Amino acid sequence: MLDEKLTAWQMDELARAMLSLESVEEARSFFEDLFTINELQAVTQRLAVARLLRDKVTYQEIAERTGASTATISRVNRALLYGAGGYARVLTRIGTDEKTTQDKEERR
């Protein structure tokens, strides 16, 4: 559930901003402007954790591979199981696994 301090219009504005991006490059630029490096690392780590949890990787291996704490892994797992479905939807749509993602990064 959303924090009550975060209003619906603020969430909608952020969602519209993200939906307006037309390329990975635009998204990267926006994220670099929007997030601190620590926030960006936390967000990308959570997405990696979600992908690994979806792929049935153990907490221990996820912690070793991502550097995420077991508390973070547990929080992401709760979101996958009982959340709004955002992680699952995004992971399905981007259709990547860790190997594919690493291969794409190496080709850049």
C-alpha positions in Angstrom: 0.0 0.0 0.0 1.2 3.5 -0.8 2.3 5.8 2.0 -0.4 8.4 2.5 2.2 11.2 2.2 2.6 10.2 -1.4 -0.5 11.5 -3.1 -2.2 9.8 -6.0 -1.4 12.8 -8.3 2.3 12.5 -7.5 2.3 8.8 -8.3 0.3 9.5 -11.5 2.8 12.2 -12.5 5.8 9.9 -12.0 4.0 7.1 -13.9 3.2 9.5 -16.8 6.8 10.7 -16.8 8.1 7.2 -17.1 5.6 6.3 -19.7 6.7 9.3 -21.8 10.2 7.9 -22.2 10.8 6.6 -25.7 14.1 4.7 -25.3 16.4 3.0 -22.9 18.8 6.0 -23.3 16.1 8.4 -22.4 15.2 6.3 -19.4 18.8 6.1 -18.2 19.1 9.9 -18.5 15.9 10.5 -16.5 16.9 8.0 -13.8 20.4 9.6 -13.5 18.7 12.9 -12.9 15.9 11.6 -10.7 17.7 9.2 -8.4 20.9 9.5 -6.3 23.4 6.8 -7.1 22.4 4.9 -3.9 18.7 5.1 -4.8 19.4 3.9 -8.3 21.6 1.0 -7.0 18.8 0.0 -4.5 16.1 0.1 -7.2 18.2 -1.9 -9.7 19.2 -4.4 -7.0 15.5 -5.0 -6.1 14.6 -5.7 -9.7 17.5 -8.2 -9.9 16.4 -9.8 -6.7 12.8 -10.1 -8.1 14.1 -11.8 -11.2 16.2 -14.3 -9.3 13.3 -15.0 -6.9 11.0 -15.6 -9.9 13.7 -18.0 -11.2 13.6 -19.9 -7.8 17.1 -19.0 -6.8 17.8 -19.4 -3.0 18.0 -16.4 -0.7 21.7 -17.3 0.0 22.6 -17.3 -3.6 20.7 -14.1 -4.3 22.5 -12.4 -1.5 25.8 -13.6 -2.8 25.1 -12.6 -6.4 23.4 -9.2 -5.8 24.8 -8.1 -2.4 21.2 -7.7 -1.2 20.5 -8.2 2.5 18.1 -11.0 3.5 15.7 -8.3 4.7 15.7 -6.8 1.2 15.2 -10.2 -0.4 12.3 -10.9 2.0 10.7 -7.6 1.2 10.9 -8.2 -2.5 9.6 -11.7 -2.1 6.6 -10.3 -0.1 5.9 -7.9 -2.9 6.1 -10.7 -5.5 3.7 -12.8 -3.5 1.3 -10.3 -2.0 1.9 -7.0 -3.7 0.2 -5.2 -6.6 1.7 -7.4 -9.3 4.2 -4.8 -10.6 7.3 -6.9 -10.4 5.7 -9.8 -12.1 4.2 -7.7 -14.9 7.5 -5.9 -15.6 9.5 -9.1 -15.5 7.1 -10.7 -17.9 7.2 -7.8 -20.3 10.9 -7.3 -20.4 11.3 -11.0 -20.8 14.8 -11.3 -19.5 16.7 -13.6 -17.4 20.1 -12.8 -15.8 22.1 -14.4 -18.6 20.2 -12.5 -21.3 20.7 -9.2 -19.4 24.4 -9.8 -19.0 24.8 -10.7 -22.7 23.0 -7.5 -23.7 25.3 -5.4 -21.4 28.4 -7.0 -22.8 27.3 -6.1 -26.4 27.0 -2.4 -25.6 
